[in-house]
Amino acid sequence: MNAGPLCLLVSALIVGWAAAVPPADNPDVYASDSQITARFCKTDFTPDGDLDKAAWKHAEWVEFAHDMRGDRSYRGARTRVAALWSRDYVYFGFSSYYDRLNIYEGENPINERWELWKKDVVEVFVNAQPERLNHYYEFEVAPNNQWIDLEIDKTKVPFNDAGWNSGFTHATRIGGRPKSSDATAQEHVWTCEMRIPVAALGVNSMPPAHDWRVNFFRADGFGSDADRRLLAWSTIPEGTTFHVPTRFGRLRFVQ
C-alpha cells in the first residue's frame, strides 16, 4: 500500500488544526478563554454607585483576586465585576474589598486626572472592534470618583491619548459592608458604576454582531508597583503591564 497520499492528508489535517489553535505567544491572536456575559438593561439609569438597584440583581458577577500574572492571590483586595447593556450604553459595576484607600487627597473629581493609575482604581479596557486588536479604550475610576478615559493605539508612540473624551459617567461609594459570608470584621468595600456611550466606541448598533474583547483591572495599595496589588481578571502570564490586548477576554451580549 502506498502511504504517501495518506501521510500528506494526515499532515494537512495536523497543520490545519495547529493553525486553528491560537498560540499563546502570537502577538496578533487573542489567547484568553475568560468570558463574561452582559445582560440587557431595559431602562437606562444614571450611575450613583449603588449596586443594590434592580438592574444589577440578575447580572452575571465574576470575581478575581489574583495578580496580573496569576501567581499570587490577594484575598483582601478581591474584586467583583458585572456588565449590562442597553441600546445606547454599556454599564460596568465593581465591588472592591479594601483595607486602606490610597487616593489623591483634596482634588476636584470633576476634572480628568492624569496618572490616576498610580493610586487605587478600578479599570476597564474594552475593544468593541476586536479585529483591530491593538486599538481599544481605557476607563479608570478611583474610590473618590476621580477618573480618566483614554483611547489606546499600540501602533503609535505614545500609545495613550488622554485628549479623547468618551462622555462616560460614573459614581462611587466608599466604606460599605461586604455581604459575603466569609468577610472579616475589618473588611470594607468600595463600589463603582460606569456608564459608557456605545457611540463613543465606534458602535453603530446594539447588540453587536460579534463579541467584544475586554479586561478588568484593580490597583490597590501604597508604594511602588512592586509593592502594590495589581489585579487582572484575565491573567497576563507574560506581562508586567496591563496593556497586553491579546489577553483580553470575551464580553458576550445576551437579552
Secondary structure as GFF3:
##gff-version 3
##sequence-region A 1 255
A	DSSP	alpha_helix	4	20	.	.	.	ID=ss1
A	DSSP	beta_strand	35	40	.	.	.	ID=ss2
A	DSSP	three_ten_helix	54	56	.	.	.	ID=ss3
A	DSSP	beta_strand	62	64	.	.	.	ID=ss4
A	DSSP	three_ten_helix	75	77	.	.	.	ID=ss5
A	DSSP	beta_strand	79	85	.	.	.	ID=ss6
A	DSSP	beta_strand	89	98	.	.	.	ID=ss7
A	DSSP	three_ten_helix	116	118	.	.	.	ID=ss8
A	DSSP	beta_strand	121	127	.	.	.	ID=ss9
A	DSSP	beta_strand	135	141	.	.	.	ID=ss10
A	DSSP	beta_strand	147	153	.	.	.	ID=ss11
A	DSSP	beta_strand	160	161	.	.	.	ID=ss12
A	DSSP	beta_strand	169	176	.	.	.	ID=ss13
A	DSSP	beta_strand	188	197	.	.	.	ID=ss14
A	DSSP	three_ten_helix	198	201	.	.	.	ID=ss15
A	DSSP	beta_strand	212	220	.	.	.	ID=ss16
A	DSSP	beta_strand	229	232	.	.	.	ID=ss17
A	DSSP	three_ten_helix	245	247	.	.	.	ID=ss18
A	DSSP	beta_strand	249	254	.	.	.	ID=ss19
###
